[in-house]
Amino acid sequence: MTEQPKRAGGRRPGATRTRAEILQAAQESFAESGYTGTTIRGVARAAGVDPALVLQFFGSKDGLFDAALRADPPVGDLAELAGQGELSELGARLARRYLELWEDPRTGPRMLAVIRAATASPSASAMVTSFMTDAVMLPLARAVQADEPELRAALTGAYLFGVATARYVLRIEPLASLDTESAVASLAPVVQHHLTGQLRSTTGSSVGPSVMNDEV
């Protein structure tokens, strides 16, 4: 009897290892081909498995994207910045670290893939927003122990997301060409305000008396 060639697809020994290899292939595909250019079949081929196994693990392309987004995310350590220095300098630390992740050749492509996916698909956008708010910014806002941590997390995440889109995706000038330190100096006060500042102004309390005095 002649030995039958081994089938490349299907479940391989070690489900955990196989799942990790699929996630790595997916992360590379999303980074290189974007959300719309990535397919279940292409990821399966790169990982050396059957497409049915990818669906078995992740359910759909959206499920695969969400898992790839959350697997060892570059932004995962941002919440730890709250305990690494003075609270008054948290905005600068967060802004600097966020820009460093974008400009690092190891993490920048993944960050870019995430932003591009969010702009290409409503479902991907919802997943990115949920991840950034719940897994990154909310723990950071809660560590500050300020009021309304959910709102602070949403404002901080939205602001940084918008800056990254303008600077690294749309390449809007002069923001795109601003050196890192200048960009940090511009971003830090806004980030600091969202995390620790007064979110709502009390209008009228200081204007009223001065107007009355002028009239008298």
C-alpha positions in Angstrom: 0.0 0.0 0.0 1.2 3.5 -0.8 1.2 6.0 1.9 -1.5 8.7 1.4 -0.2 12.3 1.6 -1.1 14.1 4.7 -3.9 16.7 4.4 -2.8 20.2 5.1 -6.2 21.4 6.4 -8.2 20.4 9.4 -7.4 20.4 13.1 -3.7 20.0 14.0 -2.4 18.8 17.4 -2.7 21.4 20.0 -5.8 23.6 19.7 -4.2 26.4 21.6 -1.2 26.6 19.3 -3.4 26.3 16.2 -5.6 29.1 17.4 -2.5 31.3 18.1 -1.2 30.6 14.6 -4.5 31.6 13.0 -4.5 34.8 15.1 -1.0 35.6 14.0 -1.9 35.0 10.3 -5.0 37.2 10.8 -3.0 40.1 12.3 -0.5 40.0 9.5 -3.3 39.9 6.9 -5.2 42.8 8.5 -2.0 44.8 8.7 -1.0 44.1 5.1 -4.3 43.8 3.2 -6.7 45.8 5.5 -10.1 44.7 6.7 -11.8 44.4 3.3 -8.8 42.6 1.7 -8.6 40.0 4.4 -10.6 36.8 3.9 -11.2 33.7 6.0 -9.8 31.6 3.2 -6.7 33.6 2.9 -6.0 33.5 6.7 -6.6 29.8 6.7 -4.2 29.3 3.8 -1.5 31.4 5.6 -2.0 29.4 8.8 -2.0 26.1 7.1 -5.5 25.1 8.2 -8.9 24.5 6.7 -11.2 27.5 6.5 -13.8 25.6 8.5 -11.4 25.5 11.4 -11.1 29.3 11.4 -14.8 29.6 11.5 -15.0 27.0 14.2 -12.7 29.0 16.4 -13.9 32.5 15.6 -17.4 32.2 14.0 -17.0 34.9 11.3 -14.6 37.5 9.9 -15.8 40.0 12.5 -15.1 37.5 15.2 -11.7 36.9 13.8 -11.0 40.6 13.7 -12.2 41.2 17.3 -9.9 38.3 18.5 -6.9 39.6 16.5 -7.6 43.1 17.9 -7.5 41.8 21.5 -4.6 39.4 21.2 -1.6 41.0 22.8 -2.7 44.5 21.8 0.0 47.2 21.4 -2.1 49.6 23.5 -2.6 47.1 26.3 -0.1 48.7 28.7 -1.6 52.2 28.4 -3.7 51.8 31.6 -0.6 51.2 33.6 0.6 54.7 33.0 -1.6 56.0 35.7 0.7 54.6 38.4 4.0 55.5 36.8 4.4 59.1 37.8 2.7 62.3 38.9 -1.0 62.5 38.1 -0.5 66.0 36.8 1.7 64.6 34.0 -0.5 61.7 33.0 -1.7 63.5 29.9 1.8 63.9 28.6 2.8 60.3 29.4 -0.3 58.9 27.7 0.1 61.1 24.6 3.8 60.3 24.3 3.3 56.6 24.6 0.4 56.5 22.2 2.4 58.3 19.5 5.4 56.1 20.2 3.2 53.0 19.4 2.2 54.6 16.1 5.8 55.4 15.2 7.3 52.1 16.2 7.9 49.9 13.1 6.8 46.8 15.1 3.5 48.1 16.4 2.7 50.9 13.9 1.4 48.6 11.1 -1.0 47.0 13.6 -2.3 50.3 14.8 -2.7 51.5 11.2 -4.6 48.3 10.3 -7.0 48.9 13.2 -7.8 52.5 12.2 -8.2 51.5 8.5 -10.5 48.7 9.4 -12.6 51.0 11.6 -13.1 53.4 8.7 -13.9 50.5 6.3 -16.5 48.6 8.2 -19.2 49.8 10.7 -18.9 46.5 12.6 -15.1 46.8 12.8 -15.5 50.4 14.0 -17.9 49.3 16.8 -15.4 46.7 17.9 -12.5 49.1 17.9 -14.5 51.7 19.9 -15.6 49.0 22.4 -12.1 47.7 22.8 -10.4 51.1 23.2 -13.0 52.3 25.7 -13.6 49.2 27.8 -10.2 47.5 27.8 -7.9 50.5 27.7 -9.3 53.9 28.5 -11.8 52.9 31.2 -9.3 51.2 33.4 -7.0 54.2 33.0 -9.9 56.6 33.9 -10.9 54.5 36.9 -7.3 54.4 38.2 -7.4 58.2 38.3 -10.4 58.0 40.6 -12.1 61.0 39.1 -15.8 61.4 38.6 -17.6 60.0 35.5 -14.8 57.6 34.5 -16.9 56.2 31.6 -17.3 59.7 30.0 -13.7 60.5 30.6 -12.7 57.2 28.9 -14.9 57.9 25.9 -13.6 61.4 25.5 -10.0 60.4 25.8 -10.3 57.5 23.4 -12.2 59.5 20.8 -9.7 62.3 20.9 -6.7 60.1 20.5 -8.4 58.0 17.8 -9.2 61.2 15.9 -5.7 62.6 16.2 -4.2 59.3 15.0 -6.6 59.2 12.0 -5.7 62.8 11.0 -1.9 62.4 11.6 -1.2 58.8 10.3 -4.0 57.9 8.0 -5.3 61.1 6.3 -1.9 62.8 6.7 -3.5 66.2 7.4 -0.9 69.0 7.6 0.7 70.5 9.6 -0.3 67.8 12.1 1.2 65.0 10.0 4.7 66.6 9.9 4.8 67.8 13.5 7.7 66.3 15.4 6.9 63.9 18.2 7.7 66.3 21.1 5.7 69.1 19.6 2.8 66.8 19.0 3.0 65.6 22.6 3.0 69.1 23.9 -0.1 69.9 21.9 -2.0 66.8 22.8 -1.1 66.5 26.5 -3.2 69.4 27.9 -6.4 68.0 26.2 -5.8 64.5 27.3 -5.0 65.7 30.8 -8.3 67.7 30.9 -10.3 64.7 29.7 -8.8 62.5 32.4 -8.6 64.8 35.4 -10.1 68.2 34.6 -13.6 69.6 35.2 -15.8 68.2 32.4 -18.6 70.8 32.7 -18.2 74.5 33.1 -20.5 76.5 35.4 -21.6 79.4 33.3 -22.9 82.6 34.7 -21.4 82.4 38.2 -18.6 84.8 37.5 -20.1 86.9 34.8 -23.2 88.0 36.6 -21.7 90.0 39.5 -19.2 91.9 37.2 -22.1 92.9 34.8 -24.2 94.1 37.7 -21.3 96.1 39.1 -20.7 97.8 35.8 -24.4 98.7 35.6 -24.3 100.2 39.1 
